[in-house]
Amino acid sequence: MNHRMIVYLTGQIVRVIGVLLILPMIVAGVCGEKASLIAFFATAAGMIALGTAVTFKKPENKAVYAREGMAVVAISWILMSVLGALPFFISGEIPNFADAVFETASGFTTTGSTILNDIEAMSRSCLFWRAFTHFIGGMGVLMFMLMIMPQTDTRTMHLVRAEAPGPTAGKLVAKMSLSVRILYAIYLTLTFAETLLLLVGGMPFFDAITTAFSTAGTGGFSIRAGSIADYHSAYVDFIVTLFMGLFSLNFTIYFLIISGKVKQALANEELRTFVGIVAAAIVLITVDITHIYGNFLTALRYAGFQVLTIISTAGFATADFTEWPYFSQIILLTLMFVGGCAGSTGGGLKVIRVLVLFKSAVKEVRGTLSPRSVMVVKCDGRALEKEVVHGIAYYFVVFNIILVASILMLAMDGHDVPTTVTAVITCLNNVGPGISEVGPSGNFAGFSEWAKILLAFDMLLGRLEIYPMLVLLTLRKKY
């Protein structure tokens, strides 16, 4: 393993995050928030200095393979969560460092779970930083770094594969470095479009840009205590619902549409499955809660928002779904596992994995009934390689082992079963709200410090899809 290159690339990422901290520092200066200004300046200066120091001399061996890529991703995201928490801690906005790390990890991993009891009491610069961490983490910090600091195409591929959500990571065009720029251009365009539409709806600029940042990363941090519900606007609900859905789709779909391949885009099996799941969930929940809201259209509005906020793993709220019938709650709990599409900013298992697991199960049943028949798992009309199918099955097994282990450990913190179980589910799937104490109207402040660190680690495992974090355990192993 090329340890020197791992340190070099990690240093570059630390420096990039330090530079990005200048934006909330500017907000602090404009708003006259002296304590936050000092905190952001000190953290930015320290990260830029640290990053510059470890990247001053380029390694002679610049080779980056799969293990190096995963190690860089894992170490970088841990450092981002710890160092990115310093402005909250230094400014006194979040005086407990474990709480600050939890909040920052929740931001970068686009989970959206919070320990804050009074969100609106925070300085505007810290609120901006919370939302901005969603925006950075949505596409991935390595993707941002590779966009502004292009590496060689082979190196870029390994880094993108280590950070990109989904079972595989491919190219949009021949060069991976150009593919990264195209993806980020789509990301920025959608974010700008949402900001503009929210402004048209009368939302203040600061609210619009922070909401768009959080929606883009499908994170869910809001600057309002009541989340999106505080705006009391059907228009705002609709725009946020729409963009939660758009950011949950594989960005390759948008590239195909831009390239004029609309039929190919619409024929995508993962897209059609995602739309089918969303439509079915909305209809079922709407029927189930119509009696609560008095009419079908109002129920449809709230059902649509909650379905999209959960399956996209955005975690915004317009209603407390823990007060809905158990049937609706179970549907939403199931959607927490499904998540968005591969290649989107959504969390969860990803629709493509769920689809392949379902098709694999069907194939096994048919194979039992017809032992001599030869059957393969297909997606988009093409047979999937056995390595891909097996890889998805192995991932599902490892995911469930971590899920059960985390629930058992968290149970020692003394919370009720719904809180304990859904806290792990929502953090590992990067969703945000759970049930009971951690529902849409609650938060994670009641957990002990060690429990918050455990949940923050689960957020990182979920966002990086497990394997990069496991690679850290083998860094010293010689090959």
Beta strands, then each sheet from edge to edge (+ up, - down):
strand 1: 378-379
strand 2: 382-383
sheet 1: 1+ 2-
end
